[in-house]
Amino acid sequence: MSDAASATLTFGGTATALLRFGRFTVLTDPNFLHRGQWAYLGKGLASRRRTEPAFGPTGLPPLDAVVLSHLHGDHFDRVARRGLTRQVPLLTTPSAARRLARHHFATVGMPTGAVETFRSGKETLDVESVPAIHARGALRALLPEVMGTGTRTVSTDGARPRSTSRATRSPGTTSTSSRARSRTWTRSSRTSGGRASSAGP
């Protein structure tokens, strides 16, 4: 990360965090269930939340992206599904992207090595899908695919303009990135991370 771009992290609980890289704001693994509520993981598995979330979907700052490591109820829960805006790019695994597109999220399926680039003024943010392991052995077959994420911010001096291709995606559609190329998202405005109305559990 360049020295010109400041970075802060606001921990929301479990794997949820608000990451601010200079001009950019990214939400990770949104889990907004309250303490004592159950997260359903599929295939008969469930877990109970032991802590209160530090924040919820309402009142979130404008987001540039949501990054989801994998689709489980303790990383993307029913509160997030109802409360988050559909217009923000949701970067996740290809299988999770297909499923969440059915709920009209602007999903981007990212196989390992795919890069999504965001630009704002003279700053860019690269988000790359990197290898990750959810579990080993027999348990691995019960769990969904998972991705790790690498980020890099660059502040340019404007002397060398970068080529950009504006990526416009309607909510509810899904796109899978190629490992051979990346795209640049140029945003004239951002929308609030949460919907206007409150979403209950």
Summary of the structure (lengths in Angstrom):
residues: 201
radius of gyration: 16.7
end to end distance: 36.9
largest distance: 56.2
contacts: 640
relative contact order: 0.21
helix: 10%
strand: 35%
